[in-house]
């Protein structure tokens, strides 16, 4: 009897954990898919931006002795700053060549993460928890940090939706994603619009990096598995679709969390790849993907 | 991503070099060559567009072989000619999408010295043959974005665009991609008008349209004329062009072969035989 109760609690925790982790994955995947949708660029350095966020918070709270809130802010901002530098310094010049972009972002991501490993911290890093304690939900204690992550992520996702769908700049972002030439015909500056998507993607990835570190610790290579999951998520949701990547993040986030917690932790990330392969075979445009020609 | 939205006017025997030719915003490839532009006569009063000795090539495929052409304020000037003559290349070059030799001056300033964004800001608006609409956006969002570079009363302009094309108002909430070809053409023209053009480059507005829609487009062009919009019309449909244009250039194989008023060209034997049919 006692065993059954604790098992139930365990399952409930797994599900609630999946709920907030998936929101973080959604943040990462949204940035990844926006950068692709608008600029046609697959940013393989996106995982490194997560690491940048985690390490920034680590140093802000450790070496600088500031609060974790300052760490969260700094991590997100630096993520956005590094992404902006990446676009302005490199990507904008090679944007039309997909292979060159893939290679360069892969190499730069590698340099950033290994730079952090060599000149920063080779082992794991940890930062203070955003909020301690737990709240009881239907008899199950839920960690407050999970609730915070869930709420904060959804506030950001909601803000992005509002920005994209209801502001002139947001609509310009959508316009560039639909027709580059059409956008230039009405005078939309595509370089600036692309820069915005990189900044948003970087902010979101940095933010997610801080919270992932706060939740489960971090390391220089902490961005790799979220990047792989993001790949699966955006393909499942439909490359370039923000809404699709939120849905994809929840599907893959849940399946991954459940697989890891209930079956075997070593399967982390593998389910995502399995789903990626199935989607590519069965419905390559993803759940909400646009048809190839529009 | 950028390649599928290229205007394809059929002048490209090959894709060679099209990508290079598109690096318009930043590069000034023919900086020195621009001297030929400086040699042209000073801009006459009321001259909006002045093209002289314009040469454009896609790699080794030459599309325009030294063209001279001008458009004065308030005029409707048509460029007619068969498919592949270089009409869309001309429009794309004027808009700053292609590198060129010779001179293309809008309001007295070389196109290559301006970015496409700046040209739009200065009232040069291009309604392309490929339309390049935002397919997954509503008609109204497409129109509103047409005024992206315009401050002031967008609602007012929207209302007058709806007056011109009532069909667009009926379909205001519909996604652009779900509309018929004729409706999409109206939307493309409507979006261009939202940009408040001083000079409208109108590329093949009648292509593939049913006669009923053709009448709507005809009416729209006359209304634009009444409002003082200057138009450079690239058009295969010679009858349509002659009905609207003040002056006409015949473009064949990248060269201007005839120019004159519709009356003059109607009397031309060659035009009679090849384009009007005898």
Interface residues (C-beta under 8 A of the other chain):
Chain A: X39 X40 X96 X168 X171 X172 X174 X175 X178 X179 X180 X181 X182 X183 X184 X185 X186 X187 X188 X189 X191 X290 X293 X294
Chain B: X1 X2 X4 X5 X6 X7 X19 X25 X95 X97 X116 X117 X120 X121 X125 X126 X127 X128 X130 X131 X132 X133 X134 X135 X136 X137 X141 X144 X145 X146 X147 X148 X149 X177 X191 X192 X194 X195
